[in-house]
């Protein structure tokens, strides 16, 4: 049985008085790919931001392994290996590809392996190697997404969290990005993904959670959820 790597117990969180997440519990086991799917505004991105320490919880517990993290500063959470690729990529547009990647490896935990990790990222994403001296703003949307993922990998994530990785990409690039996520998972990184492309996300996930109005309405194996009548009707238009 795999070890629970990240677990959330009865978490309520939001912005000021507006609660977005209500009594959420879920877990991600070591080596899994887990998807959180749901409509726009269901609270998916807020959930990842809560795990990253960017949104405060008003109740509940968040555990990374055997350490509670819900009150830690965001940079401490990153040091523990919970690393998010934000929605909209958020690369540094005026820095080169290589400078962007280096920024992902500033923590003491990974600095020693920086060059080795850079080689690995270039091997996984040869397009970035070709573009390493170009500034971020000159990359296409797909290349920027690759760069954002590469930057996160430089931090040697124990849990890689992806917020809408396929957003705004052409169908061909969507397949490329999902192929990349699959490869990262096969290399041993645990993945937690928020994604509107419900079909592709659940197809490649061990398990999934459906988030509706800030609560988990369903959970199960990826293929189970894909065949669920409610999921088909609400999210796949079938």
C-alpha positions as CSV (number, residue, x, y, z in Angstrom):
1,X,0.0,0.0,0.0
2,X,1.3,3.4,-0.9
3,X,2.0,6.0,1.8
4,X,-0.3,9.0,2.1
5,X,1.9,11.9,1.0
6,X,-0.5,14.8,1.2
7,X,-3.7,14.8,3.1
8,X,-6.4,17.3,3.8
9,X,-8.8,16.8,6.7
10,X,-12.1,18.8,7.0
11,X,-10.6,22.0,5.6
12,X,-12.6,25.2,5.2
13,X,-10.9,28.1,3.6
14,X,-11.5,31.3,1.6
15,X,-10.9,35.0,1.2
16,X,-11.9,37.2,4.1
17,X,-15.5,36.4,4.9
18,X,-16.1,34.6,1.6
19,X,-15.6,30.9,2.3
20,X,-14.8,29.0,-1.0
21,X,-13.9,25.6,0.4
22,X,-16.2,23.9,2.8
23,X,-15.2,20.9,5.0
24,X,-12.9,19.3,2.3
25,X,-11.1,16.1,2.9
26,X,-8.9,14.3,0.3
27,X,-5.5,12.6,0.1
28,X,-2.8,12.0,-2.5
29,X,-0.7,8.9,-2.1
30,X,2.9,8.6,-3.1
31,X,3.3,7.9,-6.8
32,X,-0.3,8.7,-7.7
33,X,-1.7,11.1,-10.3
34,X,-4.8,12.6,-8.7
35,X,-7.2,15.0,-10.5
36,X,-9.6,17.5,-9.1
37,X,-12.3,18.3,-11.6
38,X,-15.3,20.6,-11.6
39,X,-16.9,23.6,-13.1
40,X,-15.5,27.1,-13.2
41,X,-15.8,28.7,-9.8
42,X,-16.1,25.4,-7.9
43,X,-13.0,26.3,-5.8
44,X,-10.4,24.2,-7.6
45,X,-7.7,26.8,-7.8
46,X,-8.4,28.0,-4.3
47,X,-7.8,24.4,-3.1
48,X,-4.3,24.4,-4.6
49,X,-3.6,27.9,-3.3
50,X,-4.6,26.7,0.2
51,X,-2.2,23.8,-0.1
52,X,0.5,26.2,-1.2
53,X,-0.1,28.4,1.9
54,X,-1.4,31.3,-0.2
55,X,-4.9,31.1,1.2
56,X,-5.5,30.6,4.9
57,X,-7.6,27.8,6.4
58,X,-10.2,28.7,9.0
59,X,-10.6,25.1,10.1
60,X,-9.1,21.7,9.4
61,X,-5.7,20.2,9.0
62,X,-3.3,19.8,6.0
63,X,-0.5,17.2,6.3
64,X,2.6,16.6,4.2
65,X,3.8,13.2,5.3
66,X,3.8,13.4,9.1
67,X,4.1,17.2,9.3
68,X,1.2,19.7,9.6
69,X,1.6,22.5,7.1
70,X,-1.6,24.6,7.1
71,X,0.0,27.4,9.1
72,X,3.4,27.4,7.4
73,X,4.6,30.2,5.2
74,X,4.4,29.4,1.4
75,X,8.2,29.2,1.1
76,X,8.4,26.6,3.8
77,X,5.8,24.5,2.1
78,X,7.9,24.7,-1.1
79,X,10.9,23.6,0.8
80,X,9.0,20.5,2.0
81,X,8.5,19.7,-1.7
82,X,4.9,20.9,-2.4
83,X,5.4,22.9,-5.5
84,X,2.7,24.5,-7.7
85,X,2.7,25.3,-11.4
86,X,0.2,28.3,-11.3
87,X,-2.6,28.9,-13.7
88,X,-1.5,31.2,-16.5
89,X,2.1,30.0,-16.2
90,X,3.5,33.1,-14.4
91,X,6.9,32.9,-15.9
92,X,9.3,35.8,-15.7
93,X,8.9,37.4,-19.1
94,X,12.1,39.4,-19.2
95,X,14.4,36.6,-17.9
96,X,15.8,34.0,-20.2
97,X,14.5,30.4,-20.2
98,X,17.6,29.3,-18.2
99,X,17.3,32.1,-15.7
100,X,13.6,31.2,-15.2
101,X,14.6,27.6,-14.5
102,X,17.3,28.6,-12.0
103,X,14.7,30.5,-10.0
104,X,13.0,27.2,-9.4
105,X,16.1,25.9,-7.6
106,X,16.9,28.5,-5.0
107,X,16.0,26.4,-1.9
108,X,19.0,25.0,0.0
109,X,17.5,21.5,-0.4
110,X,18.0,21.5,-4.1
111,X,20.7,24.0,-4.8
112,X,23.5,21.4,-4.7
113,X,21.8,19.5,-7.5
114,X,21.0,22.4,-9.6
115,X,23.2,21.5,-12.7
116,X,22.1,17.9,-12.6
117,X,18.5,18.9,-12.4
118,X,18.9,21.4,-15.2
119,X,20.3,18.6,-17.4
120,X,17.3,16.4,-16.6
121,X,14.8,19.2,-17.4
122,X,16.6,19.8,-20.7
123,X,16.5,16.1,-21.5
124,X,12.8,15.9,-20.7
125,X,12.0,19.2,-22.5
126,X,14.5,19.5,-25.4
127,X,12.6,22.6,-26.7
128,X,13.7,24.5,-23.6
129,X,17.3,23.6,-24.2
130,X,17.0,25.0,-27.8
131,X,15.5,28.2,-26.4
132,X,17.6,28.5,-23.2
133,X,19.0,32.0,-24.1
134,X,15.6,33.4,-25.2
135,X,13.6,35.6,-22.9
136,X,10.4,34.2,-21.6
137,X,8.1,36.6,-23.4
138,X,9.3,35.4,-26.8
139,X,8.0,31.8,-26.2
140,X,4.7,30.5,-27.4
141,X,2.0,29.7,-24.9
142,X,2.9,26.0,-25.1
143,X,6.6,26.7,-24.5
144,X,5.8,28.9,-21.6
145,X,3.7,26.1,-20.1
146,X,6.7,23.7,-20.5
147,X,8.9,26.4,-18.9
148,X,6.6,26.7,-15.9
149,X,6.6,22.9,-15.5
150,X,10.4,22.8,-15.9
151,X,10.8,25.5,-13.3
152,X,8.7,23.5,-10.8
153,X,10.8,20.4,-11.5
154,X,14.0,22.2,-10.7
155,X,12.7,22.4,-7.1
156,X,12.5,18.5,-7.0
157,X,8.9,18.4,-6.0
158,X,7.6,15.5,-3.9
159,X,4.1,16.6,-4.9
160,X,3.8,18.5,-8.2
161,X,0.6,20.6,-8.3
162,X,-0.7,21.7,-11.6
163,X,-3.3,24.4,-11.9
164,X,-5.1,24.1,-15.3
165,X,-2.1,23.0,-17.3
166,X,-3.9,22.7,-20.6
167,X,-5.7,26.1,-20.3
168,X,-5.5,28.2,-23.5
169,X,-3.5,25.6,-25.5
170,X,-4.3,24.1,-28.9
171,X,-5.5,20.5,-29.0
172,X,-2.1,19.3,-30.2
173,X,-0.3,21.1,-27.3
174,X,-2.9,19.8,-24.8
175,X,-1.9,16.2,-25.8
176,X,1.8,17.2,-25.5
177,X,1.3,18.6,-22.0
178,X,-0.6,15.6,-20.8
179,X,2.0,13.3,-22.3
180,X,4.6,15.3,-20.3
181,X,2.7,14.9,-17.1
182,X,2.4,11.2,-17.6
183,X,6.2,11.0,-18.1
184,X,6.8,13.0,-15.0
185,X,4.6,10.7,-13.0
186,X,6.4,7.6,-14.5
187,X,9.7,9.1,-13.3
188,X,8.4,8.9,-9.8
189,X,6.9,12.3,-9.0
190,X,3.5,12.5,-7.3
191,X,1.0,14.7,-9.2
192,X,-2.1,16.6,-8.1
193,X,-3.8,18.4,-10.9
194,X,-6.7,20.8,-11.3
195,X,-8.0,20.6,-14.8
196,X,-11.1,21.6,-16.8
197,X,-10.3,19.1,-19.5
198,X,-12.2,16.5,-17.5
199,X,-11.8,13.6,-19.9
200,X,-8.1,13.8,-20.4
201,X,-7.4,14.5,-16.8
202,X,-9.4,11.5,-15.5
203,X,-8.1,9.2,-18.2
204,X,-4.6,9.6,-16.9
205,X,-5.4,9.7,-13.2
206,X,-5.3,6.9,-10.7
207,X,-8.0,8.7,-8.8
208,X,-10.1,11.8,-9.0
209,X,-12.3,14.1,-7.0
210,X,-15.2,16.1,-8.2
211,X,-15.5,19.6,-6.6
212,X,-18.9,21.3,-6.7
213,X,-19.6,24.6,-4.9
214,X,-16.6,24.2,-2.6
215,X,-17.4,20.6,-1.5
216,X,-16.3,17.2,-2.7
217,X,-19.3,15.7,-4.3
218,X,-17.7,12.5,-5.6
219,X,-14.4,10.6,-5.6
220,X,-13.2,7.4,-7.2
221,X,-10.8,5.8,-9.6
222,X,-10.3,7.9,-12.7
223,X,-12.0,5.5,-15.1
224,X,-14.9,5.0,-12.6
225,X,-15.6,8.7,-12.6
226,X,-15.3,8.9,-16.4
227,X,-18.1,6.4,-16.6
228,X,-20.3,8.0,-13.9
229,X,-23.6,9.2,-15.4
230,X,-23.5,12.5,-13.5
231,X,-19.9,13.3,-14.6
232,X,-20.8,12.4,-18.2
233,X,-23.8,14.7,-18.2
234,X,-22.3,17.6,-16.2
235,X,-18.8,17.7,-17.6
236,X,-18.5,15.6,-20.7
237,X,-21.8,16.7,-22.4
238,X,-22.7,13.1,-23.0
